[in-house]
């Protein structure tokens, strides 16, 4: 007993019996962490950006292979629209189980600009480091097989967190149960999507086509980061999102800024004025009606928010800026409001390539996050009307020569379809069981969040299938998700395996 | 006689005698235009951006070779500072001449971003076209040797106009005189600089070191475009210029715009607000004191400006925008005021590489053009004070972590040394003789401009040598100078040869 007790202390789990299923899951992982990491490195080494359809398909086939190696019968579900990256689907029935849980993750990743990756990293060349590279971590070779891996080490690569970590945690969680002769208590289905970072434009038609196959009591969405405190989270919803691109026009060809500066209009200046008109210095959006149709939080949701640990000051210090937006609200409060973010902005060149020109165009990409009550296209229209109120003529395609000489302020605006926000009720019984299951994996009280700040294609499950969703993330919060130098903390990947296994075992 | 008269009509020169020197210069060019074009293509094929020191040196050596082939003894003048691209200098003494004219051009070019060059062009792969590619011109192979070249054709390459055309016009002008047994009336010196596009930071020390060698009565600066009407110009001054770079800071690492959007401050938005504060919608600069120390134009200068043909409406139509800056002033009036231009602006990515992030930094490059009375550093300081008045803490180097967490609005500002404006008196006798000489090459009344909108390193000649300057440009105005798809109209290169030869022959 003494030895087992010591082991339990060592693993910090609070499990005091050798047959504690979570302890057995952990022991399996510890015994196989090198193999799991090798497989994960192979997974993240396959490029998975939307534009690279051939490699997206390779990624899907690799995921199918991962499932087959684990004894899961896996297949690709094609969308009715040709050319769409397939869903990788699998199913394991549990004799006697009355409920079915579908585990969702996505295998596609955000676009990359390899030139922006720092410390010699490349998006699809996974690289270990002894910690976060921007806070003292160093690139490092993997310890020899048999040596334990330090859970604070990071693996750097596009999608290491978002969301190949989700794919890995779900499949390794299932594998750990099977290898430990632990039986899932529910029927388990697996659903890995390939278009999430594009806003899941064909997910609805895939769900509609495979309605019977996808019958379930709950979707568990494994995506996003755990709480900044390191505590595990169960998240009941997500903000929506819709991207808009703006392109403002100047002279038809680039002009020498000396021979024409002061006379020919500068589109970068016009764009700066337009963007500046959209918010005030606290980040409050000045677009008319922007906050109008927000559904208020319920009393239970307000209570849950109040219980979320507030680490804002610590995070602000770590992120290295002096003042957050808002007028005193916390991060979680502000994430429950719609937002307007500038994702990127460009006109001609800066740095070594800068030249003394009046640029021909200036572009920006906006990202509107939405909360319950907002509609993506309605929100876009509010911004379009705001642009028109600044005196702009708005077009949806490249303007003609006649339009360019007719309208002093001319902007091309294109918006994506977007994804609305979704929230599952905090008191939904099966969701309460997920909370309880995740709580078995950790002595720390888990965080219950009414909505994450990020976006997941949650509404479509409700619309197409009438299904419920909860989100159970695994990544570290400081993962550079969506940006250069994306990474996963190994400990988060290992914890994620336990989390997913616990949900499969939920009562 | 009849035959000669017909030839004179054919060349459109108004010259009615076979011994008209300008006619002989033209006949020389017509007989050798294929060879001249071949040599010019070789010249522009050598990369000449500041960062590429090896190729800049190759360019200098090629220019030296061009001079030697024309019997001009040529040498490289090194700056006292090591590593500076050399000046290529040459001299031809004219027996009996009492005056010396130095012809200046520069062989370096503006930075290039090859990705921005359109129609398959590359900056250093010269390519002929039947006209401007943005208005119906087509890429074309050169006609067979012996076939005349259409003067409306263009040659596309970096520095085809700015300013290798100047180098070529000066040397071919001299060559045409020598081959036609025409004697220059003045001592001729040649001075080809290699750092003009960087703001000529070492020109002063080169002039100071070689003061005796560079003694002259006048510098003729061959750079910039002729008037938009196609008329030749003599320009008596240039605006000054100083570049500033601004870099605004957000979170230390890029953040997911969902998980932090509304809370973490966005540097692109801050930069947009800062830039928007600098001008109004008419392009008028709102920086306090920006227009304060402008030296008014003299009566003679005002008269000269009033005589400049006004093609503003035609140019605006061709450039494809609806409204020029200002409140009714003409292009030449506005070019006699200081300006603030955004050369480039960037934060994270737009287009296919855009991702849903809060960027870490946002950058802009500004270009302040200066008129007589302005001082480059004083003008920079006005902008810096304006930035501080918007609440910014201004630093000159990458901010420390402590600065980033201390100042809500933090900007790094770096300014170059800059170049002040310069104007030569319109009634300077030797300048009047240049005007008269250029007028002999064309029946069209030439334009006399008190100042060009662009910048040349003119002040340094006065400071270091007490020298006078006039500028005699050759390039077409629609040359995409400083930008992608730079080009020269062949007819402008040919006209430039005659212009330079005429000045060497001036009475």
Interface residues (C-beta under 8 A of the other chain):
Chain A: X51 X110 X111 X112 X113 X116 X134 X224 X225 X238 X239 X241 X243 X245 X249 X250 X251 X252 X253 X254 X255 X256 X257 X258 X259 X260 X261 X262 X263 X264 X265 X266 X268 X269 X271 X272 X273 X275 X276 X277 X278 X279 X281 X283 X312 X316 X317 X318 X319 X320 X321 X322 X323 X324 X325 X326 X331 X334 X335 X337 X339 X341 X342 X343 X344 X345 X346 X347 X348 X349 X350 X351 X352 X353 X354 X355 X356 X357 X358 X359 X362 X363 X364 X365 X367 X369 X401 X404 X405 X406 X407 X408 X410 X452 X453 X454 X455 X477 X478 X480 X481 X482 X483 X484 X485
Chain B: X51 X110 X111 X112 X113 X116 X134 X224 X225 X238 X239 X241 X243 X245 X249 X250 X251 X252 X253 X254 X255 X256 X257 X258 X259 X260 X261 X262 X263 X264 X265 X266 X268 X269 X271 X272 X273 X275 X276 X277 X278 X279 X281 X283 X312 X316 X317 X318 X319 X320 X321 X322 X323 X324 X325 X326 X331 X334 X335 X337 X339 X341 X342 X343 X344 X345 X346 X347 X348 X349 X350 X351 X352 X353 X354 X355 X356 X357 X358 X359 X362 X363 X364 X365 X367 X369 X391 X401 X404 X405 X406 X407 X408 X410 X452 X453 X454 X455 X477 X478 X480 X481 X482 X483 X484 X485
